[in-house]
């Protein structure tokens, strides 16, 4: 009788993917408090560091993802549409900052595409973390009903 060894080795790409997922979720759940206190300490730019780290990690990961999976006609079409949208936006708006913000708003979507394989493969080990994040978010919502957090309505 042959037994199948369970794969316990986690690749570097999967580790990075799961670290990005953890950072993304932690920033999404605790981002308001984090930005509030960094502004109060006089270092408001640090509040955006998690998003910047995610974006910087996505560039090589997305490149490796495309190399591993191959550039298909779907990816090429999406790339052409995004490139045309960027060119159209720069030409019509005359403001590249708005175009960059539009691209920036796609970072969560691209994050999901990149981390999905690692997330599905390691779901059994991630369930307790997902449950913890969910509990923290729900607790924050319930506490907010009775107590107003200082960062609610705060203008950065």
GUTI-700440 format. One record per residue (C-alpha): residue number from 1; residue in three letters; x, y, z. Coordinates in pm, whole numbers, plus 50000, padded with zeros to 5 digits. Layout:
<marpa><resi>NUM</resi><resn>ala</resn><x>X</x><y>Y</y><z>Z</z></marpa>
...
***
This chain:
<marpa><resi>1</resi><resn>unk</resn><x>50000</x><y>50000</y><z>50000</z></marpa>
<marpa><resi>2</resi><resn>unk</resn><x>50141</x><y>50331</y><z>49893</z></marpa>
<marpa><resi>3</resi><resn>unk</resn><x>50083</x><y>50644</y><z>50096</z></marpa>
<marpa><resi>4</resi><resn>unk</resn><x>50084</x><y>50987</y><z>49947</z></marpa>
<marpa><resi>5</resi><resn>unk</resn><x>50297</x><y>51238</y><z>50130</z></marpa>
<marpa><resi>6</resi><resn>unk</resn><x>50120</x><y>51557</y><z>50209</z></marpa>
<marpa><resi>7</resi><resn>unk</resn><x>50289</x><y>51860</y><z>50063</z></marpa>
<marpa><resi>8</resi><resn>unk</resn><x>50407</x><y>52078</y><z>50350</z></marpa>
<marpa><resi>9</resi><resn>unk</resn><x>50663</x><y>52279</y><z>50158</z></marpa>
<marpa><resi>10</resi><resn>unk</resn><x>50536</x><y>52627</y><z>50081</z></marpa>
<marpa><resi>11</resi><resn>unk</resn><x>50702</x><y>52797</y><z>49785</z></marpa>
<marpa><resi>12</resi><resn>unk</resn><x>50846</x><y>53145</y><z>49809</z></marpa>
<marpa><resi>13</resi><resn>unk</resn><x>50581</x><y>53275</y><z>49570</z></marpa>
<marpa><resi>14</resi><resn>unk</resn><x>50303</x><y>53127</y><z>49785</z></marpa>
<marpa><resi>15</resi><resn>unk</resn><x>50459</x><y>53274</y><z>50100</z></marpa>
<marpa><resi>16</resi><resn>unk</resn><x>50479</x><y>53616</y><z>49940</z></marpa>
<marpa><resi>17</resi><resn>unk</resn><x>50122</x><y>53582</y><z>49811</z></marpa>
<marpa><resi>18</resi><resn>unk</resn><x>49992</x><y>53493</y><z>50156</z></marpa>
<marpa><resi>19</resi><resn>unk</resn><x>50194</x><y>53772</y><z>50318</z></marpa>
<marpa><resi>20</resi><resn>unk</resn><x>50041</x><y>54019</y><z>50072</z></marpa>
<marpa><resi>21</resi><resn>unk</resn><x>49696</x><y>53882</y><z>50151</z></marpa>
<marpa><resi>22</resi><resn>unk</resn><x>49758</x><y>53920</y><z>50525</z></marpa>
<marpa><resi>23</resi><resn>unk</resn><x>49889</x><y>54276</y><z>50481</z></marpa>
<marpa><resi>24</resi><resn>unk</resn><x>49600</x><y>54367</y><z>50252</z></marpa>
<marpa><resi>25</resi><resn>unk</resn><x>49334</x><y>54237</y><z>50492</z></marpa>
<marpa><resi>26</resi><resn>unk</resn><x>49500</x><y>54382</y><z>50802</z></marpa>
<marpa><resi>27</resi><resn>unk</resn><x>49527</x><y>54719</y><z>50628</z></marpa>
<marpa><resi>28</resi><resn>unk</resn><x>49166</x><y>54701</y><z>50515</z></marpa>
<marpa><resi>29</resi><resn>unk</resn><x>49039</x><y>54616</y><z>50863</z></marpa>
<marpa><resi>30</resi><resn>unk</resn><x>49267</x><y>54838</y><z>51070</z></marpa>
<marpa><resi>31</resi><resn>unk</resn><x>49353</x><y>55102</y><z>50809</z></marpa>
<marpa><resi>32</resi><resn>unk</resn><x>49134</x><y>55375</y><z>50955</z></marpa>
<marpa><resi>33</resi><resn>unk</resn><x>49297</x><y>55351</y><z>51297</z></marpa>
<marpa><resi>34</resi><resn>unk</resn><x>49643</x><y>55316</y><z>51146</z></marpa>
<marpa><resi>35</resi><resn>unk</resn><x>49603</x><y>55628</y><z>50927</z></marpa>
<marpa><resi>36</resi><resn>unk</resn><x>49446</x><y>55825</y><z>51214</z></marpa>
<marpa><resi>37</resi><resn>unk</resn><x>49735</x><y>55758</y><z>51452</z></marpa>
<marpa><resi>38</resi><resn>unk</resn><x>50005</x><y>55815</y><z>51190</z></marpa>
<marpa><resi>39</resi><resn>unk</resn><x>49848</x><y>56155</y><z>51109</z></marpa>
<marpa><resi>40</resi><resn>unk</resn><x>49831</x><y>56238</y><z>51480</z></marpa>
<marpa><resi>41</resi><resn>unk</resn><x>50199</x><y>56147</y><z>51515</z></marpa>
<marpa><resi>42</resi><resn>unk</resn><x>50287</x><y>56376</y><z>51223</z></marpa>
<marpa><resi>43</resi><resn>unk</resn><x>50387</x><y>56101</y><z>50982</z></marpa>
<marpa><resi>44</resi><resn>unk</resn><x>50081</x><y>56073</y><z>50756</z></marpa>
<marpa><resi>45</resi><resn>unk</resn><x>50271</x><y>55919</y><z>50463</z></marpa>
<marpa><resi>46</resi><resn>unk</resn><x>50332</x><y>55599</y><z>50663</z></marpa>
<marpa><resi>47</resi><resn>unk</resn><x>49958</x><y>55532</y><z>50650</z></marpa>
<marpa><resi>48</resi><resn>unk</resn><x>49999</x><y>55454</y><z>50282</z></marpa>
<marpa><resi>49</resi><resn>unk</resn><x>50306</x><y>55231</y><z>50322</z></marpa>
<marpa><resi>50</resi><resn>unk</resn><x>50108</x><y>54902</y><z>50331</z></marpa>
<marpa><resi>51</resi><resn>unk</resn><x>49942</x><y>54983</y><z>49998</z></marpa>
<marpa><resi>52</resi><resn>unk</resn><x>50275</x><y>55082</y><z>49847</z></marpa>
<marpa><resi>53</resi><resn>unk</resn><x>50436</x><y>54758</y><z>49966</z></marpa>
<marpa><resi>54</resi><resn>unk</resn><x>50152</x><y>54559</y><z>49813</z></marpa>
<marpa><resi>55</resi><resn>unk</resn><x>50183</x><y>54742</y><z>49482</z></marpa>
<marpa><resi>56</resi><resn>unk</resn><x>50563</x><y>54701</y><z>49474</z></marpa>
<marpa><resi>57</resi><resn>unk</resn><x>50538</x><y>54329</y><z>49548</z></marpa>
<marpa><resi>58</resi><resn>unk</resn><x>50271</x><y>54282</y><z>49281</z></marpa>
<marpa><resi>59</resi><resn>unk</resn><x>50490</x><y>54395</y><z>48992</z></marpa>
<marpa><resi>60</resi><resn>unk</resn><x>50740</x><y>54106</y><z>49003</z></marpa>
<marpa><resi>61</resi><resn>unk</resn><x>50472</x><y>53860</y><z>49114</z></marpa>
<marpa><resi>62</resi><resn>unk</resn><x>50245</x><y>53956</y><z>48827</z></marpa>
<marpa><resi>63</resi><resn>unk</resn><x>50536</x><y>53924</y><z>48584</z></marpa>
<marpa><resi>64</resi><resn>unk</resn><x>50621</x><y>53578</y><z>48722</z></marpa>
<marpa><resi>65</resi><resn>unk</resn><x>50253</x><y>53483</y><z>48704</z></marpa>
<marpa><resi>66</resi><resn>unk</resn><x>50236</x><y>53577</y><z>48336</z></marpa>
<marpa><resi>67</resi><resn>unk</resn><x>50563</x><y>53397</y><z>48259</z></marpa>
<marpa><resi>68</resi><resn>unk</resn><x>50445</x><y>53084</y><z>48440</z></marpa>
<marpa><resi>69</resi><resn>unk</resn><x>50098</x><y>53081</y><z>48284</z></marpa>
<marpa><resi>70</resi><resn>unk</resn><x>50193</x><y>53231</y><z>47952</z></marpa>
<marpa><resi>71</resi><resn>unk</resn><x>50058</x><y>53540</y><z>47783</z></marpa>
<marpa><resi>72</resi><resn>unk</resn><x>49731</x><y>53438</y><z>47629</z></marpa>
<marpa><resi>73</resi><resn>unk</resn><x>49508</x><y>53634</y><z>47396</z></marpa>
<marpa><resi>74</resi><resn>unk</resn><x>49292</x><y>53722</y><z>47698</z></marpa>
<marpa><resi>75</resi><resn>unk</resn><x>49582</x><y>53886</y><z>47881</z></marpa>
<marpa><resi>76</resi><resn>unk</resn><x>49692</x><y>54061</y><z>47566</z></marpa>
<marpa><resi>77</resi><resn>unk</resn><x>49340</x><y>54195</y><z>47506</z></marpa>
<marpa><resi>78</resi><resn>unk</resn><x>49310</x><y>54319</y><z>47865</z></marpa>
<marpa><resi>79</resi><resn>unk</resn><x>49652</x><y>54482</y><z>47842</z></marpa>
<marpa><resi>80</resi><resn>unk</resn><x>49557</x><y>54656</y><z>47514</z></marpa>
<marpa><resi>81</resi><resn>unk</resn><x>49226</x><y>54778</y><z>47659</z></marpa>
<marpa><resi>82</resi><resn>unk</resn><x>49396</x><y>54913</y><z>47972</z></marpa>
<marpa><resi>83</resi><resn>unk</resn><x>49666</x><y>55079</y><z>47761</z></marpa>
<marpa><resi>84</resi><resn>unk</resn><x>49404</x><y>55240</y><z>47537</z></marpa>
<marpa><resi>85</resi><resn>unk</resn><x>49212</x><y>55356</y><z>47846</z></marpa>
<marpa><resi>86</resi><resn>unk</resn><x>49526</x><y>55511</y><z>47992</z></marpa>
<marpa><resi>87</resi><resn>unk</resn><x>49607</x><y>55689</y><z>47666</z></marpa>
<marpa><resi>88</resi><resn>unk</resn><x>49247</x><y>55807</y><z>47632</z></marpa>
<marpa><resi>89</resi><resn>unk</resn><x>49246</x><y>55930</y><z>47992</z></marpa>
<marpa><resi>90</resi><resn>unk</resn><x>49572</x><y>56120</y><z>47960</z></marpa>
<marpa><resi>91</resi><resn>unk</resn><x>49462</x><y>56276</y><z>47631</z></marpa>
<marpa><resi>92</resi><resn>unk</resn><x>49113</x><y>56380</y><z>47749</z></marpa>
<marpa><resi>93</resi><resn>unk</resn><x>49182</x><y>56465</y><z>48112</z></marpa>
<marpa><resi>94</resi><resn>unk</resn><x>49523</x><y>56619</y><z>48065</z></marpa>
<marpa><resi>95</resi><resn>unk</resn><x>49596</x><y>56504</y><z>48419</z></marpa>
<marpa><resi>96</resi><resn>unk</resn><x>49808</x><y>56194</y><z>48458</z></marpa>
<marpa><resi>97</resi><resn>unk</resn><x>49744</x><y>56188</y><z>48836</z></marpa>
<marpa><resi>98</resi><resn>unk</resn><x>49381</x><y>56090</y><z>48778</z></marpa>
<marpa><resi>99</resi><resn>unk</resn><x>49489</x><y>55818</y><z>48537</z></marpa>
<marpa><resi>100</resi><resn>unk</resn><x>49741</x><y>55686</y><z>48790</z></marpa>
<marpa><resi>101</resi><resn>unk</resn><x>49469</x><y>55681</y><z>49054</z></marpa>
<marpa><resi>102</resi><resn>unk</resn><x>49251</x><y>55481</y><z>48817</z></marpa>
<marpa><resi>103</resi><resn>unk</resn><x>49528</x><y>55227</y><z>48773</z></marpa>
<marpa><resi>104</resi><resn>unk</resn><x>49588</x><y>55232</y><z>49149</z></marpa>
<marpa><resi>105</resi><resn>unk</resn><x>49224</x><y>55142</y><z>49209</z></marpa>
<marpa><resi>106</resi><resn>unk</resn><x>49284</x><y>54816</y><z>49019</z></marpa>
<marpa><resi>107</resi><resn>unk</resn><x>49550</x><y>54700</y><z>49269</z></marpa>
<marpa><resi>108</resi><resn>unk</resn><x>49301</x><y>54505</y><z>49489</z></marpa>
<marpa><resi>109</resi><resn>unk</resn><x>49168</x><y>54327</y><z>49178</z></marpa>
<marpa><resi>110</resi><resn>unk</resn><x>49518</x><y>54236</y><z>49061</z></marpa>
<marpa><resi>111</resi><resn>unk</resn><x>49606</x><y>54128</y><z>49414</z></marpa>
<marpa><resi>112</resi><resn>unk</resn><x>49315</x><y>53886</y><z>49408</z></marpa>
<marpa><resi>113</resi><resn>unk</resn><x>49423</x><y>53739</y><z>49076</z></marpa>
<marpa><resi>114</resi><resn>unk</resn><x>49779</x><y>53685</y><z>49196</z></marpa>
<marpa><resi>115</resi><resn>unk</resn><x>49705</x><y>53539</y><z>49540</z></marpa>
<marpa><resi>116</resi><resn>unk</resn><x>49408</x><y>53319</y><z>49448</z></marpa>
<marpa><resi>117</resi><resn>unk</resn><x>49607</x><y>53001</y><z>49367</z></marpa>
<marpa><resi>118</resi><resn>unk</resn><x>49799</x><y>53014</y><z>49697</z></marpa>
<marpa><resi>119</resi><resn>unk</resn><x>49483</x><y>53102</y><z>49887</z></marpa>
<marpa><resi>120</resi><resn>unk</resn><x>49290</x><y>52807</y><z>49749</z></marpa>
<marpa><resi>121</resi><resn>unk</resn><x>49580</x><y>52566</y><z>49799</z></marpa>
<marpa><resi>122</resi><resn>unk</resn><x>49642</x><y>52669</y><z>50161</z></marpa>
<marpa><resi>123</resi><resn>unk</resn><x>49281</x><y>52735</y><z>50268</z></marpa>
<marpa><resi>124</resi><resn>unk</resn><x>49282</x><y>52471</y><z>50542</z></marpa>
<marpa><resi>125</resi><resn>unk</resn><x>49562</x><y>52650</y><z>50723</z></marpa>
<marpa><resi>126</resi><resn>unk</resn><x>49419</x><y>52995</y><z>50655</z></marpa>
<marpa><resi>127</resi><resn>unk</resn><x>49070</x><y>52939</y><z>50790</z></marpa>
<marpa><resi>128</resi><resn>unk</resn><x>49165</x><y>53031</y><z>51148</z></marpa>
<marpa><resi>129</resi><resn>unk</resn><x>49318</x><y>53358</y><z>51025</z></marpa>
<marpa><resi>130</resi><resn>unk</resn><x>49015</x><y>53438</y><z>50812</z></marpa>
<marpa><resi>131</resi><resn>unk</resn><x>48793</x><y>53373</y><z>51113</z></marpa>
<marpa><resi>132</resi><resn>unk</resn><x>49012</x><y>53600</y><z>51326</z></marpa>
<marpa><resi>133</resi><resn>unk</resn><x>48995</x><y>53883</y><z>51072</z></marpa>
<marpa><resi>134</resi><resn>unk</resn><x>48621</x><y>53841</y><z>51046</z></marpa>
<marpa><resi>135</resi><resn>unk</resn><x>48583</x><y>53850</y><z>51426</z></marpa>
<marpa><resi>136</resi><resn>unk</resn><x>48794</x><y>54167</y><z>51452</z></marpa>
<marpa><resi>137</resi><resn>unk</resn><x>48589</x><y>54340</y><z>51181</z></marpa>
<marpa><resi>138</resi><resn>unk</resn><x>48255</x><y>54237</y><z>51334</z></marpa>
<marpa><resi>139</resi><resn>unk</resn><x>48371</x><y>54339</y><z>51683</z></marpa>
<marpa><resi>140</resi><resn>unk</resn><x>48472</x><y>54680</y><z>51548</z></marpa>
<marpa><resi>141</resi><resn>unk</resn><x>48130</x><y>54730</y><z>51390</z></marpa>
<marpa><resi>142</resi><resn>unk</resn><x>47947</x><y>54631</y><z>51708</z></marpa>
<marpa><resi>143</resi><resn>unk</resn><x>48169</x><y>54844</y><z>51932</z></marpa>
<marpa><resi>144</resi><resn>unk</resn><x>48118</x><y>55136</y><z>51693</z></marpa>
<marpa><resi>145</resi><resn>unk</resn><x>47745</x><y>55117</y><z>51764</z></marpa>
<marpa><resi>146</resi><resn>unk</resn><x>47810</x><y>55206</y><z>52131</z></marpa>
<marpa><resi>147</resi><resn>unk</resn><x>48134</x><y>55400</y><z>52100</z></marpa>
<marpa><resi>148</resi><resn>unk</resn><x>48239</x><y>55639</y><z>51826</z></marpa>
<marpa><resi>149</resi><resn>unk</resn><x>48592</x><y>55569</y><z>51713</z></marpa>
<marpa><resi>150</resi><resn>unk</resn><x>48806</x><y>55885</y><z>51690</z></marpa>
<marpa><resi>151</resi><resn>unk</resn><x>48892</x><y>55817</y><z>51324</z></marpa>
<marpa><resi>152</resi><resn>unk</resn><x>48527</x><y>55811</y><z>51212</z></marpa>
<marpa><resi>153</resi><resn>unk</resn><x>48476</x><y>56127</y><z>51008</z></marpa>
<marpa><resi>154</resi><resn>unk</resn><x>48839</x><y>56231</y><z>51049</z></marpa>
<marpa><resi>155</resi><resn>unk</resn><x>48971</x><y>56421</y><z>50749</z></marpa>
<marpa><resi>156</resi><resn>unk</resn><x>49325</x><y>56336</y><z>50650</z></marpa>
***
